[in-house]
């Protein structure tokens, strides 16, 4: 579009011929206004073009939704030793002595929420690598951080967690997951003396549980190999078996001696008694020298002392670990109760809800921004064109 501007008469001072400057060299606002008015059509067309582009962009951009959850952090600024321990561990997580630097407990918990461990947990839990269409978990963690806003009210120290996403359901789930991960991280860090005590007994109890299982297995192997189950009963059976066998031998020997008074060695009764006595003596020998097991699961007499000693030792080991396991169980339960009583409590002020109104793009703001940018660029184009035309006139006049 051609614009006809009047040619300024030549003077001895070239700058005075510039419609954008006064004689003193400063901008002449009257000339600026006249220049803009002469180019109002171009400015209007440029403004309309940028407004239309902004409006198109505002309606083309996909809507995004923001879900917000907030909580009241526990007060750590007191003389309670548990709170002091909590503050120390939270400061270690944040990488500095935050309480000593005048930071609030809200800022400490905000630091935990911004940690990489929580971001990595959420990326895996919601498969954000696939949802965000990236190849690396680190990239998904960065995108999650860009879409998450964690703020602390400087007056009330209330911590707010806002997550923005194209899906209102995912935004709500992520905001809730931040709260759940914060609770689990707080428990995992064993914040406070009671929690540390509970964690110690938990580890000791788990180790003692394994030791007890090993001792029970060893006792079972000993019982399977020796057949020794009840020491007192089995020993009594062994002694009774030996006594009964010897008594039977003695009784038959008495019968045989009585028989010799009236019968010869070839007498069938004499032969029978001698045979029975020989069998009983052989059985007694087997019991005493351990060459074989006696009846009813009895243990050879020669093995009784060693087998009984081994059994008693392994049984004692099992009883020891059972007693120790019971003591540790009671101490562990006591530590859990102490932890539940003394642990700092996160008071959830507002749980995340599924957003029903898009948080962005704000179409009105985008259109207004398009109008302003169009006006500014249109005015700049008009002034630049006027300056260029004036410069060309000056050059031609000088020639």
Order of alpha helices (4+ residues) and beta strands (2+ residues): alpha-alpha-beta-alpha-alpha-alpha-alpha-alpha-beta-beta-alpha-alpha-alpha-alpha-alpha-beta-alpha
